[in-house]
Amino acid sequence: MESRVSALESEIAELKQELISSADLIKALAEQNSQLVQAVSALQKRARLLLVAVAALGVGVAVVATLLFIR
């Protein structure tokens, strides 16, 4: 009986350690996820800015081409 109790106590200690390790991993993954969300947000803003710049450049090229064509 004593050996069974000792084995169960040992298993409980191992499970507690696994629980702590899992909690640490979840915390680290949540932190990484937050950083990734921020990075994606920044990239989306840059993509929108680039789209606006390309559109403005396209309009400028069209205006110049039209002015050259009219002459």
C-alpha positions in Angstrom: 0.0 0.0 0.0 2.8 2.4 0.9 4.5 1.8 -2.4 1.3 2.6 -4.3 0.8 5.8 -2.4 4.4 6.8 -3.1 4.0 6.0 -6.8 0.8 8.1 -6.9 2.6 11.0 -5.2 5.4 10.8 -7.7 2.9 10.8 -10.6 1.1 13.8 -9.1 4.4 15.6 -8.8 5.2 14.9 -12.5 1.7 16.0 -13.5 2.2 19.2 -11.6 5.5 19.9 -13.4 3.8 19.1 -16.8 1.0 21.6 -15.9 3.5 24.3 -15.0 5.5 23.6 -18.3 2.2 23.7 -20.3 1.2 27.0 -18.7 4.6 28.5 -19.5 4.3 27.4 -23.1 0.8 28.8 -23.4 2.0 32.1 -22.0 5.0 32.2 -24.4 2.7 31.3 -27.4 0.2 34.0 -26.4 3.1 36.6 -26.3 4.3 35.5 -29.7 0.8 35.7 -31.1 0.5 39.2 -29.8 3.7 40.2 -31.5 2.6 38.5 -34.8 -0.7 40.4 -34.7 1.1 43.7 -34.3 3.5 42.8 -37.1 0.6 41.9 -39.4 -1.2 45.1 -38.6 1.9 47.2 -39.4 2.3 45.3 -42.7 -1.3 45.9 -43.6 -0.8 49.7 -43.0 2.3 49.7 -45.2 0.4 47.8 -47.9 -2.4 50.4 -47.9 0.1 53.2 -48.1 1.9 51.5 -51.0 -1.4 51.0 -52.8 -2.2 54.7 -52.4 1.3 55.7 -53.6 1.0 53.4 -56.7 -2.5 54.7 -57.4 -1.2 58.3 -57.2 1.8 57.4 -59.4 -0.6 55.8 -61.9 -2.7 59.0 -62.0 0.4 61.1 -62.5 1.6 58.9 -65.4 -1.8 59.0 -67.0 -1.9 62.8 -66.7 1.6 63.2 -68.2 0.8 60.7 -71.0 -2.4 62.6 -71.8 -0.6 66.0 -71.9 2.1 64.5 -74.1 -0.5 63.0 -76.4 -2.5 66.2 -76.7 0.5 68.1 -77.9 
